[in-house]
Amino acid sequence: GIRVDGMSRNDLADLRNRKLGFVFQGFNLLPRTSAVENVELPLLYDRTGRWKNPRALAVEALQRVGLGERLEHQPSELSGGQQQRVAIARALVTQPTLLLADEPTGNLDSKTSVEVMALFQALNEQGITVIIVTHEPDIAQYAHRVIVLRDGMIESDDRRERFAEKMQIAGPSSLHK
C-alpha cells in the first residue's frame, strides 16, 4: 500500500491518475469530443511524461473494449453501451491496478448490462481489481465477493462463484489476449 495521509493535492492527483480508473453511471464523456480524444484525456493530465504516444494508447484502449471502428465518433453518435465502453477505455488507458465503477449499468438496458459486466469480468481475469457499486442484485451476482452496506454499516460480506460463470456467459473476444 501507499500512505496518502500526508500527500499534497498534486501528489494525490498523480496517484489517482496512475493507480485508479473511474467509470461513472453517466459516462462523463465530453460531448463534442471524439471517442479517441475522450480516452486520451487522462494521459494528457499525466505530468510524469511516462506516456510517449497518448493517441496510440487511446486507440489501443478502444480496441480492447471493441470500439476500434468508432474512434472518431462523438458521444451523440454512439449507443449507451458504446458510450459506457468509451468510459471504460478511458478508465483503462492509464493502466490502473484498480477500477472503480459507480452504477456502471444504471443507464443501460439488460442486454447491454450483460455485455458490460462480461467486459469487467474479462478485465478482472487480466489482473485488474474491479470494484462495482450497484443497487442491482442481478449485477452484484457477477462478483467474486459481494459486500452489502446499509446505513453505512456492513450488513453482509459473501464470497461466491460468479453468476456469469454459472450461466457460462463469455466476454467479448477482443478482450482475450
Z-matrix of the N, CA and C atoms (Angstrom, degrees):
N
C 1 1.436
C 2 1.518 1 111.45
N 3 1.286 2 114.06 1 169.39
C 4 1.457 3 122.28 2 179.91
C 5 1.521 4 108.46 3 -123.99
N 6 1.320 5 116.83 4 127.94
C 7 1.469 6 120.84 5 176.58
C 8 1.523 7 108.35 6 -73.16
N 9 1.324 8 115.53 7 127.65
C 10 1.456 9 120.03 8 -178.09
C 11 1.532 10 112.20 9 -114.37
N 12 1.318 11 117.06 10 -6.87
C 13 1.461 12 119.35 11 -172.21
C 14 1.524 13 114.05 12 -67.04
N 15 1.307 14 120.30 13 -16.61
C 16 1.464 15 121.25 14 178.81
C 17 1.516 16 113.19 15 -114.10
N 18 1.317 17 116.94 16 8.38
C 19 1.464 18 120.16 17 -175.82
C 20 1.527 19 111.94 18 -78.01
N 21 1.327 20 115.02 19 148.66
C 22 1.467 21 120.61 20 175.46
C 23 1.527 22 109.07 21 -75.21
N 24 1.309 23 116.80 22 167.36
C 25 1.474 24 121.43 23 178.52
C 26 1.525 25 110.49 24 -59.63
N 27 1.329 26 117.27 25 -41.27
C 28 1.464 27 119.99 26 179.77
C 29 1.526 28 111.70 27 -66.06
N 30 1.336 29 116.06 28 -41.64
C 31 1.465 30 119.40 29 178.18
C 32 1.525 31 111.32 30 -64.54
N 33 1.330 32 116.89 31 -39.75
C 34 1.468 33 120.57 32 176.57
C 35 1.530 34 110.93 33 -63.43
N 36 1.320 35 116.90 34 -42.16
C 37 1.461 36 120.39 35 178.22
C 38 1.526 37 110.50 36 -62.75
N 39 1.332 38 117.30 37 -41.85
C 40 1.468 39 120.82 38 177.66
C 41 1.532 40 110.98 39 -62.65
N 42 1.333 41 116.40 40 -41.82
C 43 1.456 42 121.01 41 178.93
C 44 1.536 43 110.40 42 -62.25
N 45 1.331 44 116.63 43 -46.48
C 46 1.471 45 120.04 44 178.03
C 47 1.518 46 110.20 45 -59.00
N 48 1.305 47 117.13 46 -42.01
C 49 1.459 48 120.87 47 -177.85
C 50 1.527 49 111.61 48 -66.90
N 51 1.322 50 117.30 49 -33.70
C 52 1.464 51 121.02 50 -177.97
C 53 1.521 52 113.85 51 -83.89
N 54 1.331 53 117.60 52 -36.85
C 55 1.461 54 120.80 53 -168.49
C 56 1.526 55 115.29 54 -108.46
N 57 1.343 56 117.58 55 -23.71
C 58 1.458 57 120.91 56 -172.12
C 59 1.527 58 111.62 57 -117.23
N 60 1.326 59 114.63 58 141.99
C 61 1.452 60 121.44 59 170.33
C 62 1.515 61 107.75 60 -118.46
N 63 1.327 62 117.27 61 139.58
C 64 1.463 63 121.76 62 -177.09
C 65 1.528 64 110.04 63 -119.54
N 66 1.343 65 116.06 64 133.17
C 67 1.466 66 122.19 65 174.39
C 68 1.523 67 106.44 66 -125.91
N 69 1.342 68 115.84 67 128.20
C 70 1.462 69 121.08 68 -175.28
C 71 1.523 70 111.24 69 -112.01
N 72 1.308 71 115.91 70 155.56
C 73 1.466 72 121.76 71 177.99
C 74 1.525 73 111.09 72 -57.81
N 75 1.323 74 117.05 73 -41.80
C 76 1.464 75 121.28 74 -175.79
C 77 1.514 76 113.92 75 -89.58
N 78 1.312 77 119.26 76 12.81
C 79 1.464 78 126.96 77 176.32
C 80 1.536 79 112.95 78 70.53
N 81 1.334 80 118.17 79 -43.63
C 82 1.471 81 122.88 80 -180.00
C 83 1.529 82 112.98 81 54.97
N 84 1.323 83 116.10 82 43.47
C 85 1.463 84 121.11 83 175.69
C 86 1.523 85 109.17 84 -90.06
N 87 1.318 86 116.16 85 147.58
C 88 1.461 87 120.19 86 175.26
C 89 1.531 88 107.66 87 -74.57
N 90 1.330 89 118.43 88 123.64
C 91 1.466 90 121.53 89 -168.51
C 92 1.526 91 116.01 90 -66.18
N 93 1.305 92 119.96 91 -35.37
C 94 1.462 93 121.06 92 -177.44
C 95 1.521 94 111.60 93 -103.80
N 96 1.325 95 114.40 94 32.62
C 97 1.461 96 121.73 95 -177.07
C 98 1.525 97 108.04 96 -127.78
N 99 1.311 98 116.59 97 137.97
C 100 1.466 99 120.32 98 -178.27
C 101 1.524 100 111.13 99 -65.06
N 102 1.326 101 114.90 100 165.39
C 103 1.465 102 120.62 101 178.03
C 104 1.523 103 110.26 102 -57.58
N 105 1.326 104 116.76 103 -46.73
C 106 1.466 105 119.72 104 -177.23
C 107 1.531 106 110.98 105 -66.05
N 108 1.317 107 118.40 106 -35.78
C 109 1.463 108 120.64 107 177.42
C 110 1.527 109 111.20 108 -69.57
N 111 1.335 110 118.00 109 -37.13
C 112 1.461 111 121.50 110 175.80
C 113 1.527 112 110.89 111 -61.77
N 114 1.318 113 116.40 112 -41.22
C 115 1.462 114 120.76 113 -178.70
C 116 1.525 115 110.99 114 -72.56
N 117 1.300 116 116.58 115 -33.26
C 118 1.464 117 122.30 116 -178.90
C 119 1.539 118 112.72 117 -69.36
N 120 1.311 119 117.07 118 -23.92
C 121 1.460 120 122.49 119 -172.25
C 122 1.526 121 115.33 120 -50.65
N 123 1.350 122 120.89 121 -49.58
C 124 1.472 123 118.90 122 -179.19
C 125 1.522 124 113.14 123 -61.27
N 126 1.321 125 116.99 124 -28.88
C 127 1.458 126 120.24 125 179.58
C 128 1.525 127 110.97 126 -69.95
N 129 1.331 128 116.21 127 -31.27
C 130 1.455 129 120.43 128 -179.72
C 131 1.526 130 111.68 129 -72.92
N 132 1.339 131 117.18 130 -24.26
C 133 1.462 132 121.48 131 177.50
C 134 1.527 133 112.73 132 -82.31
N 135 1.318 134 116.51 133 -14.39
C 136 1.460 135 120.67 134 -178.15
C 137 1.528 136 109.80 135 -71.67
N 138 1.321 137 115.67 136 122.77
C 139 1.466 138 120.69 137 -177.24
C 140 1.524 139 112.91 138 -95.81
N 141 1.325 140 118.02 139 1.33
C 142 1.458 141 119.52 140 -176.14
C 143 1.515 142 112.91 141 -82.42
N 144 1.320 143 117.35 142 -18.74
C 145 1.458 144 120.70 143 -178.73
C 146 1.521 145 113.35 144 77.39
N 147 1.316 146 117.27 145 14.73
C 148 1.472 147 119.55 146 -176.95
C 149 1.522 148 113.40 147 -76.97
N 150 1.331 149 118.36 148 -14.75
C 151 1.465 150 121.09 149 -178.60
C 152 1.527 151 108.96 150 -102.48
N 153 1.315 152 116.25 151 107.05
C 154 1.462 153 120.93 152 -175.20
C 155 1.521 154 113.01 153 -81.68
N 156 1.333 155 118.00 154 -29.51
C 157 1.458 156 120.53 155 -178.93
C 158 1.531 157 109.45 156 -136.77
N 159 1.331 158 117.10 157 79.21
C 160 1.469 159 120.66 158 -176.29
C 161 1.526 160 113.58 159 -56.60
N 162 1.315 161 118.05 160 -38.21
C 163 1.473 162 120.77 161 -179.14
C 164 1.529 163 110.14 162 -61.87
N 165 1.305 164 118.24 163 -46.42
C 166 1.464 165 121.71 164 -179.59
C 167 1.530 166 110.87 165 -63.12
N 168 1.328 167 117.37 166 -39.23
C 169 1.463 168 120.41 167 178.67
C 170 1.526 169 111.06 168 -67.24
N 171 1.339 170 117.21 169 -37.73
C 172 1.462 171 120.90 170 177.92
C 173 1.523 172 110.36 171 -66.13
N 174 1.324 173 117.47 172 -41.95
C 175 1.466 174 121.47 173 177.58
C 176 1.526 175 109.66 174 -61.31
N 177 1.327 176 116.82 175 -44.60
C 178 1.472 177 121.35 176 179.32
C 179 1.529 178 111.22 177 -61.40
N 180 1.331 179 117.03 178 -41.81
C 181 1.473 180 120.58 179 179.64
C 182 1.527 181 110.50 180 -64.26
N 183 1.322 182 117.65 181 -40.66
C 184 1.470 183 120.44 182 178.50
C 185 1.525 184 110.91 183 -67.75
N 186 1.315 185 117.18 184 -37.80
C 187 1.468 186 119.94 185 175.92
C 188 1.521 187 110.34 186 -63.66
N 189 1.309 188 116.37 187 -37.62
C 190 1.469 189 121.94 188 -179.34
C 191 1.524 190 111.82 189 -61.10
N 192 1.344 191 117.51 190 -31.78
C 193 1.469 192 120.93 191 179.81
C 194 1.531 193 111.64 192 -100.49
N 195 1.328 194 116.68 193 14.40
C 196 1.461 195 120.92 194 174.25
C 197 1.515 196 115.28 195 81.60
N 198 1.329 197 118.47 196 22.60
C 199 1.467 198 120.83 197 -178.64
C 200 1.527 199 112.85 198 -118.96
N 201 1.303 200 117.11 199 28.04
C 202 1.462 201 120.99 200 179.67
C 203 1.521 202 113.86 201 -60.74
N 204 1.323 203 117.02 202 -22.01
C 205 1.472 204 121.14 203 179.77
C 206 1.523 205 111.86 204 -92.50
N 207 1.321 206 119.08 205 1.58
C 208 1.467 207 122.03 206 -175.50
C 209 1.537 208 112.27 207 -120.70
N 210 1.303 209 117.40 208 23.72
C 211 1.462 210 122.18 209 -172.97
C 212 1.521 211 113.63 210 -55.34
N 213 1.315 212 117.23 211 -43.13
C 214 1.469 213 121.33 212 -173.19
C 215 1.529 214 113.09 213 -95.14
N 216 1.328 215 117.76 214 3.72
C 217 1.462 216 120.91 215 179.49
C 218 1.534 217 110.83 216 -75.99
N 219 1.313 218 115.98 217 138.32
C 220 1.457 219 121.22 218 173.60
C 221 1.525 220 108.35 219 -83.15
N 222 1.343 221 118.03 220 159.20
C 223 1.465 222 120.66 221 -178.09
C 224 1.535 223 114.07 222 -51.29
N 225 1.325 224 118.00 223 -38.32
C 226 1.472 225 120.31 224 -179.27
C 227 1.521 226 112.54 225 -65.80
N 228 1.323 227 117.46 226 -14.84
C 229 1.460 228 122.24 227 179.36
C 230 1.530 229 112.10 228 -97.73
N 231 1.317 230 116.35 229 5.87
C 232 1.462 231 121.94 230 -178.05
C 233 1.519 232 110.55 231 -117.77
N 234 1.340 233 115.99 232 150.50
C 235 1.464 234 120.59 233 174.21
C 236 1.526 235 109.40 234 -71.21
N 237 1.331 236 116.92 235 168.72
C 238 1.460 237 120.90 236 177.28
C 239 1.517 238 112.38 237 -58.11
N 240 1.325 239 116.63 238 -42.00
C 241 1.461 240 120.33 239 178.94
C 242 1.518 241 112.11 240 -65.95
N 243 1.344 242 116.53 241 -38.52
C 244 1.457 243 119.96 242 177.37
C 245 1.528 244 110.67 243 -67.61
N 246 1.329 245 117.21 244 -38.99
C 247 1.466 246 120.03 245 177.47
C 248 1.527 247 110.36 246 -62.47
N 249 1.338 248 116.45 247 -40.56
C 250 1.461 249 119.28 248 179.00
C 251 1.524 250 110.11 249 -65.59
N 252 1.323 251 117.77 250 -37.12
C 253 1.468 252 119.82 251 177.99
C 254 1.529 253 111.41 252 -68.23
N 255 1.337 254 118.16 253 -33.33
C 256 1.469 255 120.38 254 172.94
C 257 1.529 256 108.85 255 -62.51
N 258 1.334 257 116.37 256 -43.62
C 259 1.468 258 120.52 257 178.91
C 260 1.531 259 111.01 258 -62.26
N 261 1.317 260 116.61 259 -38.44
C 262 1.472 261 120.35 260 178.05
C 263 1.529 262 109.82 261 -67.65
N 264 1.327 263 117.02 262 -42.78
C 265 1.472 264 120.57 263 177.24
C 266 1.525 265 110.40 264 -59.81
N 267 1.341 266 116.55 265 -41.55
C 268 1.473 267 120.61 266 177.99
C 269 1.527 268 110.18 267 -61.45
N 270 1.325 269 116.96 268 -39.09
C 271 1.468 270 120.79 269 179.06
C 272 1.522 271 111.69 270 -69.17
N 273 1.333 272 117.38 271 -27.92
C 274 1.461 273 121.77 272 -175.90
C 275 1.524 274 114.18 273 -90.10
N 276 1.317 275 117.29 274 -19.47
C 277 1.463 276 120.39 275 -169.42
C 278 1.523 277 113.34 276 -62.34
N 279 1.321 278 118.83 277 -26.75
C 280 1.458 279 121.52 278 178.39
C 281 1.527 280 112.35 279 -87.88
N 282 1.322 281 116.28 280 6.62
C 283 1.464 282 123.58 281 178.93
C 284 1.530 283 112.19 282 56.64
N 285 1.342 284 116.28 283 56.47
C 286 1.466 285 119.51 284 -178.22
C 287 1.520 286 111.75 285 -72.32
N 288 1.308 287 115.15 286 160.06
C 289 1.461 288 120.09 287 174.24
C 290 1.522 289 110.91 288 -93.12
N 291 1.337 290 116.20 289 -16.91
C 292 1.456 291 122.10 290 -178.03
C 293 1.526 292 109.45 291 -134.17
N 294 1.312 293 116.01 292 127.69
C 295 1.461 294 122.42 293 177.52
C 296 1.523 295 108.31 294 -112.21
N 297 1.328 296 116.69 295 121.41
C 298 1.464 297 122.85 296 178.78
C 299 1.519 298 108.34 297 -105.28
N 300 1.320 299 117.12 298 122.25
C 301 1.465 300 121.62 299 -177.41
C 302 1.520 301 109.74 300 -122.24
N 303 1.335 302 116.12 301 116.50
C 304 1.456 303 122.53 302 -178.72
C 305 1.523 304 109.27 303 -99.66
N 306 1.332 305 116.31 304 107.30
C 307 1.475 306 122.45 305 -179.41
C 308 1.531 307 111.53 306 48.48
N 309 1.344 308 118.28 307 52.68
C 310 1.460 309 120.06 308 -173.34
C 311 1.528 310 114.78 309 -66.78
N 312 1.318 311 117.36 310 -14.98
C 313 1.470 312 120.09 311 179.64
C 314 1.523 313 111.90 312 -110.94
N 315 1.323 314 117.44 313 4.95
C 316 1.460 315 121.84 314 -174.60
C 317 1.519 316 114.89 315 -60.02
N 318 1.344 317 117.97 316 -29.70
C 319 1.463 318 121.65 317 -179.24
C 320 1.527 319 112.59 318 -105.19
N 321 1.325 320 116.66 319 17.14
C 322 1.461 321 120.38 320 -174.27
C 323 1.525 322 111.70 321 -116.48
N 324 1.335 323 116.10 322 153.65
C 325 1.461 324 119.72 323 174.01
C 326 1.531 325 108.59 324 -74.60
N 327 1.323 326 116.57 325 169.66
C 328 1.469 327 119.96 326 -172.94
C 329 1.527 328 112.45 327 -64.63
N 330 1.321 329 119.02 328 -38.48
C 331 1.476 330 121.46 329 179.19
C 332 1.530 331 110.38 330 -63.53
N 333 1.319 332 116.89 331 -46.25
C 334 1.459 333 120.88 332 -179.95
C 335 1.524 334 110.46 333 -67.82
N 336 1.326 335 117.35 334 -34.49
C 337 1.461 336 120.98 335 176.80
C 338 1.526 337 110.80 336 -60.29
N 339 1.329 338 117.19 337 -41.66
C 340 1.462 339 121.40 338 178.04
C 341 1.530 340 109.79 339 -62.73
N 342 1.337 341 117.09 340 -41.18
C 343 1.464 342 120.85 341 179.21
C 344 1.530 343 111.03 342 -63.66
N 345 1.328 344 116.85 343 -43.17
C 346 1.462 345 120.58 344 179.52
C 347 1.526 346 110.29 345 -65.64
N 348 1.320 347 117.48 346 -40.84
C 349 1.457 348 119.68 347 179.11
C 350 1.526 349 111.06 348 -66.56
N 351 1.328 350 117.86 349 -35.74
C 352 1.468 351 120.63 350 175.23
C 353 1.526 352 109.98 351 -63.11
N 354 1.307 353 116.33 352 -37.97
C 355 1.459 354 121.07 353 176.90
C 356 1.529 355 110.66 354 -62.91
N 357 1.334 356 117.40 355 -45.90
C 358 1.463 357 120.56 356 177.39
C 359 1.529 358 111.29 357 -61.33
N 360 1.328 359 116.89 358 -39.48
C 361 1.463 360 119.89 359 178.41
C 362 1.519 361 111.13 360 -62.61
N 363 1.326 362 116.62 361 -44.17
C 364 1.458 363 120.22 362 179.38
C 365 1.532 364 111.03 363 -62.67
N 366 1.319 365 116.42 364 -39.90
C 367 1.465 366 120.29 365 177.74
C 368 1.524 367 110.68 366 -63.86
N 369 1.326 368 116.64 367 -41.44
C 370 1.454 369 120.82 368 177.65
C 371 1.523 370 110.80 369 -62.81
N 372 1.313 371 117.02 370 -40.38
C 373 1.466 372 120.77 371 178.28
C 374 1.526 373 111.47 372 -65.39
N 375 1.334 374 117.01 373 -22.80
C 376 1.463 375 121.48 374 177.21
C 377 1.525 376 112.25 375 -86.66
N 378 1.349 377 117.37 376 2.84
C 379 1.445 378 121.15 377 173.45
C 380 1.519 379 115.93 378 104.94
N 381 1.322 380 118.43 379 3.72
C 382 1.460 381 121.05 380 178.53
C 383 1.525 382 108.54 381 -90.77
N 384 1.326 383 116.80 382 128.53
C 385 1.459 384 120.71 383 174.75
C 386 1.516 385 107.91 384 -75.55
N 387 1.328 386 116.83 385 128.81
C 388 1.463 387 122.06 386 -178.58
C 389 1.526 388 108.25 387 -118.82
N 390 1.333 389 115.89 388 123.01
C 391 1.464 390 121.88 389 174.99
C 392 1.517 391 107.04 390 -113.59
N 393 1.332 392 115.82 391 122.71
C 394 1.457 393 121.44 392 -177.89
C 395 1.522 394 108.92 393 -117.08
N 396 1.330 395 115.22 394 130.52
C 397 1.461 396 121.30 395 172.32
C 398 1.522 397 106.11 396 -100.71
N 399 1.321 398 116.80 397 125.04
C 400 1.461 399 120.24 398 -179.24
C 401 1.522 400 110.72 399 -149.71
N 402 1.320 401 114.75 400 153.92
C 403 1.463 402 121.52 401 171.25
C 404 1.527 403 110.09 402 -103.21
N 405 1.323 404 116.74 403 2.16
C 406 1.453 405 121.91 404 -174.63
C 407 1.533 406 110.40 405 -99.61
N 408 1.338 407 118.62 406 109.30
C 409 1.466 408 120.74 407 -179.17
C 410 1.527 409 113.49 408 -58.02
N 411 1.336 410 117.83 409 -34.74
C 412 1.464 411 119.26 410 -179.68
C 413 1.528 412 111.23 411 -67.64
N 414 1.319 413 118.15 412 -30.85
C 415 1.462 414 121.81 413 176.34
C 416 1.525 415 109.72 414 -74.15
N 417 1.314 416 117.14 415 -40.36
C 418 1.472 417 121.47 416 178.88
C 419 1.529 418 111.26 417 -60.41
N 420 1.309 419 117.40 418 -27.65
C 421 1.461 420 120.84 419 -177.97
C 422 1.526 421 113.17 420 -65.89
N 423 1.317 422 118.12 421 -14.03
C 424 1.459 423 121.18 422 177.83
C 425 1.529 424 112.55 423 -75.98
N 426 1.307 425 117.23 424 -15.26
C 427 1.464 426 121.95 425 -171.52
C 428 1.525 427 112.68 426 -83.69
N 429 1.322 428 115.55 427 152.84
C 430 1.473 429 121.74 428 171.15
C 431 1.519 430 109.88 429 -71.07
N 432 1.316 431 115.64 430 -32.27
C 433 1.457 432 120.98 431 -176.62
C 434 1.527 433 108.15 432 -137.69
N 435 1.325 434 116.26 433 134.77
C 436 1.460 435 122.03 434 179.10
C 437 1.520 436 108.52 435 -124.13
N 438 1.325 437 115.50 436 120.00
C 439 1.456 438 121.85 437 176.66
C 440 1.525 439 106.52 438 -110.18
N 441 1.314 440 116.58 439 120.01
C 442 1.465 441 121.71 440 -179.74
C 443 1.530 442 107.99 441 -99.24
N 444 1.329 443 114.73 442 124.68
C 445 1.466 444 121.32 443 177.25
C 446 1.515 445 109.78 444 -108.11
N 447 1.306 446 116.40 445 140.61
C 448 1.465 447 121.99 446 174.27
C 449 1.524 448 107.26 447 -140.63
N 450 1.317 449 115.50 448 124.09
C 451 1.464 450 121.84 449 -179.58
C 452 1.533 451 111.85 450 53.57
N 453 1.333 452 115.70 451 39.23
C 454 1.461 453 120.64 452 176.15
C 455 1.509 454 115.31 453 78.76
N 456 1.324 455 117.59 454 4.84
C 457 1.464 456 121.39 455 -178.92
C 458 1.528 457 109.44 456 -118.88
N 459 1.334 458 116.18 457 147.44
C 460 1.464 459 120.34 458 176.70
C 461 1.517 460 108.75 459 -73.39
N 462 1.320 461 115.10 460 120.25
C 463 1.460 462 121.70 461 178.49
C 464 1.530 463 110.96 462 -91.39
N 465 1.339 464 116.06 463 -38.09
C 466 1.467 465 119.91 464 176.72
C 467 1.519 466 109.06 465 -154.92
N 468 1.327 467 114.71 466 157.79
C 469 1.462 468 122.13 467 -179.77
C 470 1.525 469 106.37 468 -143.73
N 471 1.330 470 115.98 469 101.77
C 472 1.463 471 120.91 470 -174.13
C 473 1.524 472 111.45 471 -119.03
N 474 1.322 473 114.68 472 133.49
C 475 1.465 474 120.76 473 169.55
C 476 1.517 475 105.66 474 -99.27
N 477 1.331 476 115.58 475 138.77
C 478 1.454 477 117.89 476 -175.97
C 479 1.513 478 111.33 477 -153.20
N 480 1.321 479 113.90 478 164.13
C 481 1.452 480 120.44 479 171.02
C 482 1.524 481 106.35 480 -72.49
N 483 1.314 482 115.72 481 136.98
C 484 1.460 483 118.90 482 -176.12
C 485 1.516 484 111.50 483 -67.62
N 486 1.320 485 115.38 484 138.24
C 487 1.463 486 123.18 485 177.42
C 488 1.527 487 110.47 486 -55.06
N 489 1.321 488 116.99 487 -44.05
C 490 1.464 489 120.89 488 -177.09
C 491 1.521 490 111.33 489 -62.46
N 492 1.341 491 117.49 490 -34.40
C 493 1.454 492 119.33 491 177.14
C 494 1.520 493 110.39 492 -67.37
N 495 1.320 494 116.55 493 -38.69
C 496 1.458 495 120.14 494 178.01
C 497 1.527 496 110.93 495 -62.88
N 498 1.333 497 115.30 496 -37.66
C 499 1.462 498 120.94 497 -177.84
C 500 1.529 499 112.13 498 -88.72
N 501 1.331 500 116.67 499 -2.65
C 502 1.461 501 123.95 500 179.64
C 503 1.527 502 111.93 501 56.05
N 504 1.326 503 115.64 502 47.23
C 505 1.462 504 121.00 503 175.95
C 506 1.518 505 106.77 504 -84.89
N 507 1.318 506 116.91 505 128.83
C 508 1.453 507 121.83 506 -179.11
C 509 1.522 508 109.76 507 -100.63
N 510 1.329 509 115.34 508 146.81
C 511 1.454 510 120.94 509 177.41
C 512 1.510 511 111.01 510 -80.39
N 513 1.327 512 116.64 511 169.42
C 514 1.464 513 121.07 512 177.94
C 515 1.522 514 110.49 513 -57.82
N 516 1.319 515 116.57 514 135.16
C 517 1.459 516 120.64 515 -176.29
C 518 1.517 517 112.01 516 -63.40
N 519 1.326 518 118.07 517 -23.52
C 520 1.464 519 120.62 518 -179.47
C 521 1.521 520 112.52 519 -67.85
N 522 1.327 521 117.73 520 -13.81
C 523 1.450 522 120.51 521 -177.93
C 524 1.528 523 112.93 522 -90.83
N 525 1.284 524 116.63 523 -13.60
C 526 1.466 525 119.90 524 -176.43
C 527 1.512 526 108.65 525 -94.58
N 528 1.323 527 115.49 526 113.34
C 529 1.464 528 120.39 527 -177.60
C 530 1.504 529 110.11 528 -98.77
